[in-house]
Each structure stands twice: as structure tokens, then as C-alpha cells.
Amino acid sequence: MQDIYIIPEAPVIVDETSVSSVRLLAKGFRLGILDNSKNNADHLLELLRVDLLEKFHITNVAQCRKPNAAVAASALQIDQLVEQSDFILGAMAD
């Protein structure tokens, strides 16, 4: 699988948020994954999870799957992901 890079044309603005993000990446972070339960979303998220684990220092992965793509994630699911994660990844697929 070939890596794809998106290179923005605008200059990157370094602010305190960016510096904090770099520090977070250096010490490791907790990844949250929200699967919306559409067809193939689980496969896409698994590919991303594996790739991120190879490239970053991830200390924990919290995952949850919505029971149905047509409804929002429950407040409990969102609260648990927020509590257990520094960064949350969500995806849709078909």
C-alpha cells in the first residue's frame, strides 16, 4: 500500500496548540475509534488503526461501534471515547 501525502499550499502556522500537539505525539497518545457501522467502515478503520500504530506512539486504543449508521452515537459512547482518548478517529465507508 502506497503512502498518500497531502501537502497544503498555505504556510503552516505554529502556535501553542501546534506545539502542544507535537509534545503529545512525542510522549504518546490514546487513540479513540468510532465506527459508524456502515458497510466496510470497520475495514477502513482497521487499516487506519494498524497504520497509525506503526507510525506513532499510541499508548491505548479505545473502540466503539454504533449499532446503526442512521442514528447518532449515544452520549455514553461519546463520553467513554472522550474519557479514554486524546484523539478520536471516525469514518464512513461503503
C-alpha positions as CSV (number, residue, x, y, z in Angstrom):
1,M,0.0,0.0,0.0
2,Q,1.4,3.3,-1.1
3,D,1.5,6.3,1.3
4,I,-0.5,9.3,0.2
5,Y,0.6,12.7,1.4
6,I,-1.5,15.9,1.2
7,I,0.7,18.9,1.1
8,P,-1.0,22.2,1.8
9,E,0.0,25.2,-0.2
10,A,-0.6,27.6,2.7
11,P,2.2,28.1,5.2
12,V,1.9,26.2,8.4
13,I,1.2,28.5,11.3
14,V,2.9,27.4,14.5
15,D,1.1,28.3,17.6
16,E,0.8,26.9,21.2
17,T,-1.8,24.3,20.0
18,S,0.7,23.0,17.4
19,V,3.5,22.9,20.0
20,S,1.2,21.0,22.4
21,S,0.3,18.6,19.7
22,V,4.0,17.8,19.0
23,R,4.6,17.2,22.7
24,L,1.5,14.9,22.8
25,L,2.8,12.9,19.8
26,A,6.3,12.6,21.3
27,K,5.0,11.2,24.7
28,G,2.3,9.0,23.1
29,F,-1.4,9.4,22.9
30,R,-4.6,7.4,23.4
31,L,-6.5,6.8,20.2
32,G,-10.3,6.5,20.1
33,I,-12.1,5.0,17.1
34,L,-15.8,5.5,16.4
35,D,-17.2,3.0,13.8
36,N,-20.5,4.3,12.3
37,S,-21.4,0.7,11.3
38,K,-21.7,1.5,7.6
39,N,-20.5,-1.3,5.3
40,N,-16.7,-1.5,5.2
41,A,-16.2,1.2,7.8
42,D,-14.7,-1.4,10.1
43,H,-12.2,-2.5,7.4
44,L,-11.2,1.1,6.7
45,L,-10.8,1.9,10.4
46,E,-8.7,-1.2,11.0
47,L,-6.4,-0.2,8.1
48,L,-6.0,3.2,9.7
49,R,-5.5,1.8,13.2
50,V,-2.7,-0.5,12.0
51,D,-1.0,2.3,10.1
52,L,-1.2,4.7,13.0
53,L,0.1,2.1,15.4
54,E,3.1,1.7,13.1
55,K,3.8,5.4,12.8
56,F,3.0,6.9,16.2
57,H,3.5,6.1,19.8
58,I,-0.1,5.2,20.7
59,T,-0.5,4.1,24.3
60,N,-4.1,2.8,24.1
61,V,-6.8,2.2,21.6
62,A,-10.5,2.6,22.7
63,Q,-13.0,1.5,20.1
64,C,-16.8,1.6,19.9
65,R,-19.3,0.8,17.1
66,K,-22.7,2.5,16.7
67,P,-25.5,-0.1,16.4
68,N,-26.9,1.6,13.4
69,A,-25.5,4.1,10.8
70,A,-28.8,6.0,10.8
71,V,-28.6,7.1,14.4
72,A,-26.1,9.2,16.4
73,A,-23.7,7.6,18.8
74,S,-25.1,7.5,22.3
75,A,-24.0,10.0,24.9
76,L,-22.5,7.1,26.8
77,Q,-20.4,6.1,23.8
78,I,-19.2,9.6,23.2
79,D,-18.4,10.2,26.9
80,Q,-16.4,6.9,27.1
81,L,-14.4,7.7,24.0
82,V,-13.7,11.3,25.2
83,E,-12.6,9.9,28.6
84,Q,-10.3,7.2,27.1
85,S,-8.9,9.1,24.2
86,D,-6.7,12.1,23.3
87,F,-7.6,11.9,19.6
88,I,-10.8,10.3,18.1
89,L,-11.0,8.9,14.6
90,G,-14.3,8.3,12.9
91,A,-15.0,7.1,9.4
92,M,-17.8,6.2,7.0
93,A,-17.5,3.8,4.1
94,D,-19.5,1.8,1.6
